[in-house]
Amino acid sequence: MLDESDDIHPLFHGAPKSTEFKKLRKRIVQYTREAIEQYGMIERDSANPEARPRWLVCLSGGKDSYTLLAVLHELQWRGLLPVDLLACNLDQGQPGFPATVLPEFLQRMGVPHRIEYQDTYSIVVDKVPAGRTYCALCSRLRRGNLYRIAREEGCSAVVLGHHRDDILETFFMNLFHGGRLATMPPKLVNEEGDLFVLRPLAHVAEDDCERFARAMHYPIIPCDLCGSQDGLQRQQVKQILDGWEKNSPGRRQVMFRALMNARPSHLLDPNLFDFVGLARDSVKFDQVETAPPRLR
């Protein structure tokens, strides 16, 4: 990837010249491109092959969404993402939220965008009992507004900045607290059936997003609404994963690979595998019980 001033998107102007940063940037772009291709995120219109999908790229001002925005524009800039991108920030009315930071940044970067103000903060504070976390209601209200904006802007997809670690943490939250094996999928259709929800950073580590956004000196805005509350289940799961990673480096990636390698015949869900109808002469190789592979 060349970094001459006439061959780079403005979001990458001033990027560090170090070999370490170039490797980081290349890895994030490569993983994002792989996820887009692997999960078929680019919608093809057989009736009109020249038509370009339009994506609503959700920008909160955090490290993850800045990384998402930059990488998608990098891929588009290189002709590798035939999609029109519209950045969107939903200002939810949190006290002290720096409302001018993102509009000024997006204007300076020449990024098409829409800034929407909806005071969901007051609703969340009013409806959530004292001592309870705001995350569920806040997320639901935010998602509803983003769907509405996507429809108004003619977008076919809402694109979110969730990364590999978000997906792992959600898996363990469902395992520990929800009693199910589920997580954030990289691609899904909303309940109304008219919009895709995409997570192109599904394969990207949180630490890589952190280092990338900091190195680029993007104006990061912390989440004071949810992040200020102690004892969140997600934070507890994150601490557990941090401990496992510290004791066995690379453990997160091994667990993430497991989410891509499910074997229904070796789980216990009769809705996924026909245990009742299983006959001795119908066993295939992948149904034979085997010892877990050694981790190298």
N, C-alpha and C positions, 0 to 999 in steps of 0.2 A: 504494500500500500504506500503510494507516494504522498509526501506531505508538502509539496510545493504549494504556494499560496493559490495558484489557479487550478489545483487538482485536489482539493479537499473541501469538504463541507465546512461552513463557518463554525459548526459545533466542535470541530477538531482543531481550530486555530489555537496556537499556543501549546499544543500537545508536547509533553516531554520528549526529548530526543534519545533518551536512554534505551539501551537494548532491552532492559527489563520491562519498561513500559510498552515498547513495541510488541513484545511477546504477550503481555497481558492483553493488549488491545486485539491482537490477532486471535488469541484464544477465545475471547468473548464474542467477537464477530463470527468466528468459525462455529462455535457452539450454538449461537443464535440461528445462523443459517441452517445448520443441521436440524435443529428443532423445527424450523419453518417447513423444511422439506419433508422430514420424517413424519410429521403429523398432518401434512397436507393443508397448511394454513392459508395458502393463497387460493382463493375461490376462482374456479375456471368457469366461464360462461360459454358453453358450447355453441349457443346461438349467436354470440357476438364475441369472437376470440380476441378482438382488439380492445374490448372494454377492460378498464382497470378498476379493481375493487378500491374502496375508500375505507380507510381504517381510522377510528377515533383512538388516538394514543393518549392514555390517561396519565397526566403529569401531576404528582402531588407535591413535588419539590424535594422529595427524598432521594437518596443515593441511587436506589433501584430504578426509579422512573426516569431520572436523568440518564442513567446508563442505557435504559431501553430506548429512549428518544434518540440518543446519539448513535447507537448501533443500527437502528432501523434506517436513520438517515444516511449512515455510512453505506449500508447495503443498497439503498435506493440510489445514492450518488454514484455507486459503481455499476448501476444497471442490473443488479442482482435481485431487486425486489420491485417487481412491476405493480406497485400499489401507490395510491395517493394517500398521504399522511396528513392528518389534522390533529395537532396537539390540543389537549383540553385540560384545563384546571378547574376543578369545582371548589370554589371558596365556600366552606361550610359555616363560616361565621364564628370560628373560634376566636376568643378574645386574644388580641395581640398578634393575630396572623398578619404577616407583612404582605399586604395585598398588592403592592407594586412590584415585588421582586420578580415574579414569574412573567407578568406582561412585559416588563422591561427587558428581561433576559430573552424571551422569545422574539420580541421585536428586533433586538440587536442581532440575534442569530439568523434572522430572516426566515423563521419557521412559521408556517401558517398555523393559526391557533384560534381558540375560542376560550374566553374566560367567563365562567358562569358563577353568579352569586346566589346561593340558596342557604338560608339560615337553618340548617338542620341541627346545629349545636344546641339551640334553645329547646328543640323538640327532644333531643337525646337527654339533656339534663333534666327536663321536666318529667319524662316518662320512665327513666331508669331509677329504681330505688337506690337509696344511699348505700354505699358499700359494694354495689354491683358494678361490673365492668361495662363500659359503653360500646365495646367493639361490635357486638352482633347488630344492635339497632343502627349504629352509625354506618356500618357497612351496608346494611339493607337500604337505608335511605340514600346513601351515596350511589349504590348500584342502580336504583330506580331512576335517579336523575341522569346518570350517564347513559342509560338505555334511551331515555327520552331525547337527550341531546344527539345521540347517534342517529336516531330516526329523523330528527329535524335536519341534520346535516347530510342525509343520504348515505350514511355509512353502513356497511354490512357487518362490521366487527368492532367490538370494544376490546382494546388491547391493554393488558395489565402488566405491571412490572414484577410479578411474583417470580422468584428465582428457585433454584434447586433446594435451598435450605427452607424456604417457606413451604415447599411441597412436602419435604421430610417432616417438618414440625407438624403440619396439618395431619399427616398420616398417623403420627404418634398421638396427637390429640384425639383423633377418632378412635384409635386403638385403646388408649387409657380411659377416655371419658365417654366416648360414643358407642363403644361396643361394636365397631364395624371396621372392615378393611377398606378404607377410602381415603382419597386425598384430592388436592386440586388437580384436575386434568389439564393438559396443555391446550386442549381444544374442546369446547362444548357448545351446545346451542342453548340459548336462554329458554325459560319456561314458555314464553309466548311463541317461540319457534321462528322468530324473524331476525335474530342477531347471533353471530358467533361471539364467543368470549375466548380470547387467545392469550397465551402466556409464552411468548417467544424466548424468554430467558429461562425456560424450564430446566435447561442443562447447565446453567451458569451458577457458580458458587457465590454466596453472599459476600465473602471476603474479596472476591474479584470485583464485584460492583463497588464495594467500599473503596478499594484502592484506586479504581478507575476514576470515580467521581471526585475523590479527594485530589488526585493528581491533576485533574482538569480544572480544579478550583471552581466547580459549579456551585452556585449559591444555595447550599442545602438548607432546607427548612425542616426543623424537627416537628414531629406530631405531638403537640402539647395536650391534645384531647385524650387519646388512648395511651400514649407512651408515658404519661405522668402517673398512671395508676399502678400501684404495686401489686404483686401477687397474681399477675395474669397467668393463666394456664400456659399460654404460648411461651412466656418467659421461663416458666418452670421446665417445659420441655426443652427449650433452647439450652438451659443450663445442663440438663442431662446429656444432651448431644455433645455439648462442649466438653464435658468430662470424658465421654467415650472417645472423642476425637483426640483429646490430650493424651489419653492412655494408649491409644492405638491410631496413630495418624493415618488418614485415608479411610477411616471407618464410615464417614458420611457418604463418600462416593460408593462404597460397597453396598450400603443400605439403599442408596438411590438406584443402583443397578438392579437390586431385587425388585423394585417397583416396576421395572421394565421386563421382568422375567417371571411372571406369575405362572403357577402350575395348578389350575383348578382341581386336577385329579388328586393333588396332594394337600388340599385344604378340606374344609368340612361343609361347604355350602352346596346342598343338593340342588339348588337352583342353577348352579354353574356347571355341575357335573352330575351325570346320571349314575349315581351309586347303585340305585335299586336295579337298574337295567344292566349293570356290569356283569358280564359272563366270563368264565375262565378262558374261553377260547377267543375272547375279543380284546384281550389286553395288548396294548401297543407298547412300544419301547418306552415312551415318555410317561407311561402309567406305572411302570415297575418302580417299586420303592428302592431308592438308592441313598447312600450316605451323602451328606452335604459335602460340596467340594472344599478342598483345602484352600485357605486364603494365603496368598503369597505376599 
